[in-house]
C-alpha cells in the first residue's frame, strides 16, 4: 500500500512537471514573433509544443512546486507568461527595426501606397517591408539560431523554474535601452538607399533646370522605382552583416537574463 502511494505521488509530480514544461513551450510558440504568425497554424504549434515537452520532461530537472490551490497555480502560470513575454518582446525590437527600415525604403522607392497585412501585428505594411520580414525569417533559421532558442528553453527550466520569475526594478531601464535597436537597425538598413535616392533626386533636379522641356515628374517615378529596386537588391547582400550581430546580442541578453535570476 505504501509503495502504491509512492507511485501515485511520483506520477502526480511527473504529470505536473510535464504540464509546466508544456505550458512554457506553448507560450513561446504563441508569443515569439517568428512563430506567432498566421502562417504557423495553432494546431501545429500545440503539436510541436507537446512533442518538445515530451522530450524535455525526462531531460530537465527542476524543483516542482506543490500546488496548494488554484490561486497558486495561476501565480505560477502568470510568472511564466511574463517571462516568455519579456523574451519575445526583446526579439520583437529587432523585428520592428527591420520592418521600420523596410517601410522607409518603400516610401523612398514609391511603394508606400502598396500595402499588405502584417501577419505578426495585424496592421498593413508596405510590400518591401513584408519581403524584408521574410528574408529576416530565412536568415534566423539559416544561421541556426533556432538551436540557441531550444537550448535557452532547456536552460531556462533549471535557471528559472516555473513560478520563480519576478520583475526587477532595473528591468524597465534595460528595456528602454534596448528599444534603441529599433531605430539603430532601421537607420543602418535605410542609410545606403537614402543616400542613393537623394543622389537620384538631385540629378533629376539638375536635369530639370537644364532641360525645362522634360517632364521630370513623369520620368522620376519609373526611374526611382527601377533604380531603387536594383540598389535594394544590392543592399540585401549587406543585410546578413547588419542582422547577425543583433541576433548574437539578443541571445547574449536572454542568457544574461537567466543568470540574473
C-alpha positions in Angstrom: 0.0 0.0 0.0 2.8 2.4 0.9 4.6 1.7 -2.4 1.4 2.3 -4.3 1.0 5.7 -2.7 4.6 6.5 -3.5 4.0 5.5 -7.1 0.9 7.8 -7.3 2.8 10.6 -5.7 5.6 10.2 -8.3 3.1 10.0 -11.2 1.4 13.2 -9.9 4.7 15.0 -9.7 5.7 14.0 -13.2 2.4 15.0 -14.7 2.6 18.4 -13.1 6.2 18.7 -14.3 5.1 17.8 -17.9 2.3 20.3 -17.8 4.5 23.2 -16.6 7.1 22.4 -19.3 4.4 22.1 -21.9 2.8 25.5 -20.9 6.1 27.4 -21.1 6.9 25.9 -24.6 3.4 26.6 -25.8 3.7 30.3 -24.6 6.9 30.6 -26.6 5.2 29.3 -29.8 2.3 31.7 -29.4 4.2 34.8 -28.2 7.5 34.6 -30.1 7.3 36.8 -33.2 8.6 34.2 -35.6 6.1 31.5 -34.6 3.2 33.8 -33.8 2.3 34.4 -37.5 -0.8 33.3 -39.3 1.5 31.1 -41.5 2.0 28.8 -38.5 -1.3 27.1 -37.6 -2.3 26.9 -34.0 -2.7 23.1 -34.1 0.8 22.8 -35.4 2.1 25.0 -32.5 0.3 22.8 -30.0 1.6 19.6 -31.6 5.2 20.9 -31.6 4.9 22.1 -28.0 3.6 18.7 -27.0 6.4 16.8 -28.7 9.1 19.1 -27.2 7.5 18.8 -23.8 7.6 15.0 -24.0 11.3 15.2 -25.0 12.3 17.7 -22.3 10.4 16.3 -19.4 12.8 13.4 -18.6 15.9 15.6 -19.5 15.1 18.6 -17.4 15.5 18.7 -13.6 13.9 21.5 -11.5 12.0 21.6 -8.2 8.4 21.0 -9.0 6.3 23.3 -6.8 3.5 21.9 -4.7 0.2 23.3 -5.8 -2.0 24.2 -2.8 -4.8 25.7 -4.8 -6.0 27.4 -8.0 -4.6 30.8 -6.9 -1.0 29.4 -6.5 -1.3 27.7 -9.9 -2.4 31.0 -11.5 0.6 32.8 -10.0 3.0 30.2 -11.4 1.4 30.4 -14.9 1.4 34.2 -14.8 5.1 34.2 -13.8 5.9 32.0 -16.8 3.7 34.2 -19.1 5.6 37.4 -18.0 9.0 35.6 -18.5 8.2 34.4 -22.1 6.6 37.8 -22.9 9.8 39.6 -22.0 11.9 37.2 -24.0 9.6 37.6 -27.0 9.5 41.4 -26.6 13.3 41.7 -26.8 13.3 39.8 -30.1 10.4 41.9 -31.4 12.6 45.0 -31.1 14.9 43.5 -33.8 11.9 42.6 -36.0 10.4 46.1 -35.6 13.7 47.7 -36.6 13.8 45.6 -39.8 10.2 46.4 -40.6 10.6 50.1 -39.9 13.7 50.2 -42.2 11.7 48.3 -44.9 8.8 50.7 -44.6 11.1 53.8 -45.0 12.8 52.1 -48.0 9.4 51.5 -49.6 8.4 55.2 -49.2 11.6 56.3 -50.8 11.1 54.0 -53.7 7.5 54.9 -54.2 6.0 51.7 -52.8 4.3 53.4 -49.9 0.8 53.1 -51.4 1.0 49.3 -51.9 0.2 47.7 -48.6 -0.2 44.1 -47.3 -1.3 42.7 -43.9 1.5 42.0 -41.5 0.9 38.5 -40.1 2.7 39.4 -36.8 1.0 42.6 -35.8 -2.2 42.5 -38.0 -1.5 46.0 -39.4 -0.9 46.8 -43.1 2.7 47.4 -44.1 4.3 48.1 -47.5 5.3 45.2 -49.7 9.0 45.8 -49.3 8.7 45.6 -45.5 6.9 42.2 -45.7 9.6 41.0 -48.1 12.4 42.0 -45.7 10.5 40.3 -42.9 10.5 37.0 -44.9 14.3 37.4 -45.6 14.8 38.1 -41.9 12.9 34.8 -41.1 15.0 32.9 -43.5 18.3 34.3 -42.0 17.2 33.3 -38.5 16.8 29.6 -39.5 19.8 29.7 -41.9 22.1 30.9 -39.1 20.8 28.0 -36.9 19.7 30.4 -34.2 16.6 28.2 -33.5 19.1 25.8 -31.9 20.1 28.5 -29.5 16.4 29.1 -28.8 15.9 25.4 -27.9 19.0 25.4 -25.7 17.7 28.5 -24.0 14.4 26.7 -23.3 16.3 23.8 -21.7 18.5 26.1 -19.6 15.5 28.3 -18.5 13.8 25.4 -16.6 16.9 24.9 -14.5 17.9 28.6 -14.0 14.3 29.9 -13.7 11.9 27.1 -12.7 8.1 27.7 -13.2 6.9 30.3 -10.8 10.4 31.7 -10.0 10.4 34.6 -12.3 9.6 38.1 -10.9 10.0 41.6 -12.2 13.0 43.7 -11.0 13.4 47.4 -10.7 16.2 47.7 -13.4 14.2 45.7 -15.9 12.3 48.7 -17.2 15.6 50.7 -17.8 17.0 47.7 -19.6 14.1 47.6 -22.0 14.3 51.3 -22.6 18.0 51.0 -23.6 17.3 48.0 -25.8 14.4 49.8 -27.6 17.1 51.9 -29.3 17.8 48.9 -31.5 14.6 49.6 -33.5 15.9 52.9 -34.8 19.5 51.7 -35.0 18.7 48.8 -37.3 16.3 50.9 -39.4 18.9 53.6 -40.0 21.6 51.1 -40.9 19.3 49.5 -43.3 17.9 52.7 -44.7 21.1 54.9 -44.9 22.6 53.5 -48.2 19.4 53.6 -50.1 18.6 57.1 -48.7 21.9 58.5 -50.0 21.4 56.8 -53.3 17.8 58.1 -53.7 19.0 61.6 -52.7 21.6 61.5 -55.5 18.8 60.5 -58.0 16.6 63.4 -56.9 19.5 65.9 -57.1 20.3 64.6 -60.6 16.7 64.9 -61.7 16.6 68.4 -60.3 19.7 69.4 -62.2 18.3 67.8 -65.4 15.0 69.7 -64.9 16.9 73.0 -64.7 19.0 72.4 -67.8 16.1 70.8 -69.8 12.9 72.6 -68.9 11.0 70.9 -71.7 11.4 67.5 -70.0 8.6 66.4 -67.7 10.7 65.4 -64.7 7.8 64.3 -62.6 6.7 61.9 -65.3 10.2 60.5 -65.7 11.1 60.4 -62.0 8.6 57.7 -60.9 9.7 54.8 -63.2 13.4 55.9 -62.8 13.3 55.9 -58.9 11.3 52.7 -58.9 13.7 50.8 -61.2 16.9 52.1 -59.8 15.6 51.7 -56.2 14.8 48.1 -56.8 18.2 47.5 -58.4 20.0 49.1 -55.5 17.7 47.3 -53.0 18.9 44.0 -54.5 22.5 45.0 -53.8 21.6 46.0 -50.3 20.3 42.5 -49.5 23.9 41.3 -49.7 24.7 43.6 -46.7 21.6 42.6 -44.7 23.1 39.4 -43.1 26.1 41.5 -41.8 23.6 44.0 -40.3 21.3 41.4 -38.7 23.8 38.8 -37.5 25.4 40.9 -34.6 21.9 41.7 -33.3 20.9 38.1 -33.2 24.0 37.3 -31.2 23.4 40.3 -28.9 19.8 39.1 -28.4 20.8 35.6 -27.3 23.6 37.0 -25.1 21.0 39.2 -23.4 18.5 36.5 -22.7 21.2 34.2 -21.3 22.3 37.0 -19.1 18.7 37.3 -18.0 18.8 33.7 -16.8 22.0 34.4 -14.8 20.4 37.4 -13.2 17.9 35.1 -11.5 
